[in-house]
Amino acid sequence: MMTSILLLVSALLGAVGRRVCGGLYNSITGKRSPGGDLPVRIFFAITLAASAYMGGIIWWAALVLIPLNWVGTTTGLFDALAMGRGGNGYWKDFLWMTLHGVLSSGLPAILFYVVGGLWPALIAFSGGLVISPCYTVGWCMTGLYGRRDWPKGMQQGTEVAELLWGAAMGGTHFLAALLCT
């Protein structure tokens, strides 16, 4: 029972962390976050490290996860956020977003491999592989013009997708760490 609760908390942490990193502050206030992108990117990295720590990974590995996950936030999105609703076709966006997910989860997966072996690494890496399906679902849930009846900061396809992908990343970090123990 406790493992299920911690998995849920980890998914929520990841969802909030990614949404904050993706511009929640800006969506709500209409202003850029103080300090620019660096603080919100570090915040997301900390939420993922906390998820892994709740999964039981050793403390120093959780600390190492912070810069490894931060690097993943700096790789760029290759102008592919719209999942075929912008200037690119769907499959082009799908592939570019998948590349972003791979670049985001690759370094943490290497750490999980060193600490726990192949299965934890594969689980951590899988969080990056689900980015494109998460973004596809996010856009399908909101439609092209968003949902004005949903809470502010969670009305557009990209915003919902960030929540979904962040939850996946938090959950996979937790599960990978669970296998390391």
C-alpha positions in Angstrom: 0.0 0.0 0.0 2.8 2.4 0.9 4.5 1.7 -2.4 1.4 2.6 -4.3 1.0 5.9 -2.4 4.7 6.8 -3.0 4.3 6.0 -6.7 1.3 8.3 -6.8 3.2 11.1 -5.0 6.1 10.6 -7.3 3.9 11.0 -10.4 2.3 14.1 -8.9 5.8 15.5 -8.1 6.9 14.9 -11.7 3.7 16.4 -13.1 4.0 19.6 -11.1 7.7 19.8 -11.7 7.3 19.5 -15.5 4.4 21.9 -15.6 6.4 24.5 -13.6 9.3 23.9 -15.9 7.1 24.3 -18.9 5.8 27.7 -17.9 3.1 27.4 -15.3 4.3 30.6 -13.6 4.0 32.5 -16.9 0.6 31.0 -17.7 -0.9 32.1 -14.4 0.8 35.5 -13.9 1.5 36.5 -17.5 5.1 37.2 -16.5 8.3 35.3 -17.0 9.6 33.5 -13.9 12.1 35.3 -11.8 15.6 34.1 -12.8 14.4 32.9 -16.2 14.5 29.2 -17.1 17.2 28.1 -14.7 15.2 27.9 -11.5 12.2 26.1 -13.0 14.4 23.6 -14.8 16.3 22.9 -11.5 12.9 22.5 -9.8 11.8 19.8 -12.3 15.2 18.0 -11.8 14.7 18.2 -8.0 11.2 16.7 -8.2 12.5 13.8 -10.2 15.4 13.2 -7.8 12.9 13.3 -4.9 10.8 10.7 -6.7 13.8 8.4 -7.0 14.7 9.0 -3.4 11.2 8.0 -2.3 11.8 4.9 -4.4 14.8 4.0 -2.2 17.8 5.1 -4.3 20.8 6.0 -2.2 21.0 9.7 -1.2 24.1 10.5 -3.2 22.6 9.1 -6.4 19.5 11.2 -5.8 21.7 14.2 -5.6 23.5 13.2 -8.8 20.2 12.9 -10.6 19.6 16.6 -10.2 22.2 17.8 -12.7 21.6 14.8 -14.9 17.9 15.6 -15.2 18.6 19.3 -15.5 20.7 18.6 -18.6 17.7 17.0 -20.2 15.7 20.2 -19.8 18.3 22.1 -21.8 18.2 19.9 -25.0 15.5 21.8 -26.8 12.1 20.6 -28.1 13.0 20.9 -31.8 9.9 23.0 -32.6 7.8 19.9 -32.2 5.4 20.7 -29.4 2.3 21.0 -31.5 2.2 17.3 -32.5 1.2 18.0 -36.1 -1.0 21.0 -35.3 1.8 23.6 -36.1 4.0 23.9 -39.1 5.3 20.3 -39.0 3.6 17.0 -39.8 2.5 14.7 -36.9 5.2 12.1 -37.5 8.0 14.6 -37.7 6.9 16.2 -34.4 6.5 12.7 -32.9 10.1 11.8 -33.8 11.6 15.1 -32.7 9.7 14.9 -29.4 10.9 11.3 -28.9 14.4 12.5 -29.5 13.9 15.1 -26.8 12.6 12.4 -24.4 15.6 10.2 -25.2 18.0 13.0 -24.5 16.2 13.8 -21.3 16.2 10.3 -19.9 19.5 9.1 -21.2 21.8 10.4 -18.5 19.6 9.4 -15.6 19.2 5.9 -17.2 23.0 5.6 -17.2 23.1 6.5 -13.5 20.4 3.9 -12.8 22.4 1.4 -14.7 25.5 2.1 -12.6 23.5 1.9 -9.3 21.1 -0.9 -10.0 21.7 -2.6 -13.3 19.9 -3.0 -16.6 16.2 -3.1 -15.5 16.3 0.1 -13.5 18.0 1.8 -16.4 15.4 0.5 -18.9 12.6 1.7 -16.7 14.2 5.2 -16.3 14.8 5.4 -20.0 11.2 4.4 -20.8 10.0 7.7 -19.2 11.7 9.5 -22.1 10.2 7.2 -24.7 6.6 8.0 -23.7 6.9 11.8 -24.3 5.3 11.7 -27.8 2.3 9.6 -26.7 1.8 12.0 -23.7 1.9 15.0 -25.9 -0.5 13.4 -28.4 -3.0 12.6 -25.6 -2.6 16.1 -24.2 -3.5 17.7 -27.5 -6.3 15.2 -28.1 -7.8 16.1 -24.7 -7.8 19.8 -25.3 -8.2 20.2 -29.0 -6.5 22.8 -31.1 -8.0 25.8 -29.3 -7.8 24.5 -25.7 -10.3 24.2 -23.0 -11.3 27.5 -21.4 -13.4 25.7 -18.8 -10.3 24.0 -17.4 -8.0 25.6 -14.7 -5.7 28.3 -15.9 -2.3 26.9 -16.8 -3.9 23.6 -17.8 -6.0 24.6 -20.8 -3.8 24.0 -23.8 -2.6 20.7 -25.3 1.0 21.4 -24.4 0.1 22.2 -20.8 -1.8 19.0 -20.3 0.9 17.1 -22.1 3.5 18.5 -19.7 1.5 17.2 -16.7 1.2 13.7 -18.3 4.9 13.4 -19.3 6.0 14.8 -15.9 3.9 12.2 -14.2 5.5 9.5 -16.3 9.0 10.7 -15.6 8.3 10.9 -11.8 6.8 7.5 -11.9 9.6 5.9 -13.8 12.2 7.5 -11.6 10.4 6.0 -8.6 10.1 2.6 -10.1 13.7 2.5 -11.3 14.9 3.4 -7.9 12.6 0.8 -6.3 14.4 -1.9 -8.4 17.8 -0.5 -7.2 17.1 -1.4 -3.6 
